[in-house]
């Protein structure tokens, strides 16, 4: 309670409340989504999936990666060499009071650099022993992550959300310290499917989630995903034909190339845990389009054993080109709202479990606001009391 403008000893601050009630807060967040289902606000089993980087309580200066550590130590070595050179020059000059003062300053700087080098090498040893060779000093669970801006990044967490495409409610979310979205698709989509109690879920995501095993896992879980494939073809970048220019003919189990030749099956092997079938034709050396196709003797095309799943994804995208626009307007707006409310510093808590609790509070507040705008305050209060 409040007393004469001061907090009494038994007062529980908001920070204490978050710290002491993490599991309960996360359950309340999940229970409110269940209430939204009961109110008929989540009747469509359709979600947009996205991830966004949120700042942690850890400045970039207190986060170290192998590359950053190498740069810092190199900078120290350069400074030491410069100061030693200046001392050598001073030794050749006539002694004077001003020279003695300057020499003293240089020796102090060298001592500080030696101390900083020793400190950094101790951190480096700990950093190299960590699983991903990265260390954050203030919040050990936070990680350095690249953001969409060129050359930019943030030390923080990657928050995943699945947003209902009808009312833009966040039906599932998760805080991770993985900087990439590539391994997140099946997990967050499955969570959304479970929360919605749906037998089948439609999910749309951006190209950052394209990962063959993740897409297959969704297919096996009765989750239909739509997302574009990243344009990573080296051939396309060089102005040559890409794999998408070769048409697979399932009845013949061959690929038809742009010149009309058929690439036949040759052998099967495993690469990175994936079973691949390899195809090529002996007509390449005399083909008039060879310069537009491959600098090698033969153009080879491989096919994953579950390639038909990826082809179905591409077909859905071709048939619904507006899917990416729907994803953007559905999933990016909640992130913008959350970050605006959280302020420039984003998270205030440290360590992943506490950060997850903090995020659950923000998601709950966001969903509450959305439902009040959609359903009305009084009907919502009545439903919550029931």
Helices and strands as residue ranges (DSSP letters): E 2-3, E 6-7, H 14-20, H 22-38, E 46-55, G 60-62, E 63-65, H 66-91, H 97-129, E 134-136, E 143-146, E 153-164, E 170-176, H 185-196, E 201-204, G 207-209, H 212-220, E 223-226, H 234-237, G 243-245, E 247-249, E 254-256, E 262-271, E 274-280, G 284-286, G 290-292, E 301-304, H 307-319, H 323-342, H 352-375, H 377-385
